[in-house]
Amino acid sequence: MFEKGYIPWNKGKYKNTICSIKNCNKPARCKGYCSMHYSRFILTGDPLKTPTGKERGKKSICSIENCNSFVEGNSYCHKHNCKFKKYGNPLGGREQGVGKYARNGYWLVLRKNWPTSRKDGYVLEHRYVMENYLGRSLEKDEIVHHKNGIRTDNRIENLELLKLTEHYKGHKIIICKHCGREAE
């Protein structure tokens, strides 16, 4: 007579009972909830939470101008939401036209007249920031280390100046394959 899993209105275990939510006097449908609270429970997992458009199956468009992708979170699509989480800005962490990414993940800035710039005029931003801070060019055996490991986080408080040998000691311990001891 009924489909499998269907519970007739106010029948069975919850016959002649009211909703278990405080101050709701509607008849219980299933799991001790009225139809409104039960549908909220099904959609959100909480009978008191009003479902949002995403939970109702409605898809809205990203709030960034000229982006027609569907919203994933924080009113942004997947791409803009990732940038928002990473940089705090849905359009990305960098201003347009200021620099570019290098293949190894570092950020390059255009400084044509800088003493340590490449032939094309670009400088690795972390080295530029450290040289500016120190007021001198870096020596050949000096490395600028990112404390938090994020290569694009070039705030001076995230950077530290290390000698080449100190830097690589902290990154990788080399173990001799013949004797099994740590290399010096």
C-alpha positions as CSV (number, residue, x, y, z in Angstrom):
1,M,0.0,0.0,0.0
2,F,2.8,2.5,0.9
3,E,6.3,2.7,-0.4
4,K,9.1,1.3,1.7
5,G,10.3,3.8,4.3
6,Y,7.2,5.9,4.1
7,I,5.6,6.7,7.5
8,P,2.0,7.8,7.3
9,W,1.1,11.1,8.9
10,N,0.9,10.8,12.7
11,K,0.7,7.0,12.7
12,G,2.7,4.3,14.3
13,K,5.1,5.0,17.1
14,Y,4.3,8.8,17.2
15,K,0.5,8.4,17.0
16,N,-1.3,11.2,18.9
17,T,2.0,12.9,20.1
18,I,3.2,16.4,19.6
19,C,6.5,17.7,18.3
20,S,9.4,17.2,20.8
21,I,10.7,20.8,20.1
22,K,9.9,23.2,22.9
23,N,6.9,25.5,22.2
24,C,5.9,23.6,19.0
25,N,2.5,22.1,19.4
26,K,2.1,20.5,16.0
27,P,1.6,16.8,15.7
28,A,4.7,14.6,15.4
29,R,5.4,13.0,12.0
30,C,8.6,11.1,12.5
31,K,11.4,10.8,15.0
32,G,9.3,12.9,17.4
33,Y,9.3,16.0,15.1
34,C,6.5,17.8,13.3
35,S,6.8,18.0,9.5
36,M,8.7,21.3,9.6
37,H,11.3,20.3,12.2
38,Y,11.6,16.8,10.6
39,S,12.4,18.3,7.2
40,R,15.0,20.7,8.8
41,F,16.5,17.6,10.5
42,I,16.7,15.8,7.2
43,L,18.3,18.7,5.3
44,T,20.7,20.1,7.9
45,G,21.0,17.4,10.7
46,D,19.6,19.9,13.2
47,P,15.8,20.3,13.6
48,L,16.2,23.9,14.8
49,K,18.5,25.1,11.9
50,T,16.8,26.8,9.0
51,P,18.2,25.3,5.8
52,T,20.1,27.6,3.4
53,G,19.8,27.5,-0.4
54,K,22.7,25.1,-0.7
55,E,21.0,22.6,1.6
56,R,17.8,22.9,-0.3
57,G,19.5,22.1,-3.5
58,K,19.3,25.6,-4.9
59,K,22.6,26.9,-6.4
60,S,23.4,30.5,-6.4
61,I,26.0,32.3,-8.5
62,C,29.4,33.5,-7.2
63,S,29.3,37.1,-5.9
64,I,32.4,38.2,-7.9
65,E,31.6,40.3,-10.9
66,N,31.6,38.3,-14.2
67,C,32.0,35.0,-12.5
68,N,29.1,32.6,-13.3
69,S,30.2,29.6,-11.3
70,F,28.1,28.1,-8.5
71,V,28.7,29.1,-4.9
72,E,30.7,26.7,-2.7
73,G,31.2,28.8,0.4
74,N,31.3,32.3,1.8
75,S,29.2,33.4,-1.2
76,Y,32.1,32.5,-3.6
77,C,32.7,29.8,-6.1
78,H,35.4,27.1,-5.5
79,K,38.2,29.2,-7.1
80,H,37.4,32.4,-5.3
81,N,36.6,30.7,-2.0
82,C,40.1,29.0,-2.1
83,K,41.7,32.4,-2.7
84,F,39.6,33.9,0.1
85,K,40.8,31.2,2.5
86,K,44.4,31.5,1.5
87,Y,44.8,35.3,1.2
88,G,41.7,36.8,2.8
89,N,40.8,38.2,-0.6
90,P,38.7,36.4,-3.1
91,L,40.6,38.0,-6.0
92,G,43.9,36.7,-4.8
93,G,46.7,37.8,-2.6
94,R,48.6,39.8,-5.2
95,E,47.8,43.1,-6.9
96,Q,47.5,42.8,-10.7
97,G,50.6,43.8,-12.7
98,V,53.0,43.8,-9.7
99,G,54.9,40.6,-10.4
100,K,54.6,37.0,-11.4
101,Y,55.0,33.4,-10.1
102,A,58.2,31.5,-10.8
103,R,58.0,27.8,-11.7
104,N,59.3,26.8,-8.3
105,G,56.4,28.7,-6.5
106,Y,58.3,31.8,-5.5
107,W,57.0,35.3,-6.3
108,L,59.0,37.5,-8.6
109,V,58.8,41.3,-8.6
110,L,59.9,43.7,-11.3
111,R,62.8,45.8,-10.2
112,K,64.8,46.7,-13.2
113,N,67.4,48.9,-11.5
114,W,67.9,46.6,-8.4
115,P,71.5,45.4,-8.1
116,T,70.7,41.7,-7.8
117,S,67.9,41.6,-10.5
118,R,68.0,39.1,-13.3
119,K,68.5,40.1,-17.0
120,D,64.7,40.4,-17.4
121,G,64.5,42.8,-14.4
122,Y,62.8,40.5,-12.0
123,V,63.9,39.7,-8.4
124,L,62.7,37.0,-6.1
125,E,60.5,38.9,-3.7
126,H,61.8,37.3,-0.5
127,R,65.3,38.2,-1.4
128,Y,64.3,41.7,-2.3
129,V,62.5,42.2,1.0
130,M,65.5,40.9,3.0
131,E,67.9,43.0,1.1
132,N,65.7,46.1,1.6
133,Y,65.5,45.3,5.3
134,L,69.3,44.8,5.7
135,G,70.2,47.7,3.5
136,R,72.7,45.6,1.5
137,S,72.9,42.9,-1.1
138,L,72.9,39.3,0.0
139,E,76.1,37.3,-0.1
140,K,76.4,34.2,-2.2
141,D,76.3,31.9,0.8
142,E,73.2,33.5,2.3
143,I,69.7,32.1,2.0
144,V,66.4,33.7,2.9
145,H,64.3,31.0,4.7
146,H,60.5,31.1,5.0
147,K,59.7,30.2,8.6
148,N,56.1,29.0,7.9
149,G,57.1,27.2,4.6
150,I,54.8,29.3,2.4
151,R,57.0,30.5,-0.4
152,T,54.7,33.5,-1.2
153,D,54.4,34.8,2.3
154,N,57.2,37.4,2.1
155,R,56.5,39.4,5.2
156,I,59.7,40.3,7.0
157,E,58.6,38.6,10.2
158,N,58.2,35.3,8.2
159,L,61.7,35.6,6.8
160,E,65.0,34.7,8.3
161,L,68.6,35.0,7.0
162,L,70.6,31.8,7.2
163,K,73.9,30.6,5.8
164,L,73.6,28.0,3.1
165,T,74.9,25.2,5.3
166,E,72.6,26.1,8.2
167,H,69.6,26.2,5.9
168,Y,70.0,22.7,4.5
169,K,70.8,21.2,7.9
170,G,67.3,22.2,9.1
171,H,65.5,20.9,6.0
172,K,66.8,17.4,5.5
173,I,68.9,15.0,7.5
174,I,71.2,13.0,5.3
175,I,71.9,9.5,6.4
176,C,74.9,7.6,5.0
177,K,73.7,4.4,3.2
178,H,76.9,2.5,4.1
179,C,77.2,3.1,7.9
180,G,73.6,4.4,8.7
181,R,74.9,7.5,10.6
182,E,73.9,11.1,10.0
183,A,76.1,13.0,7.6
184,E,77.9,16.1,9.0
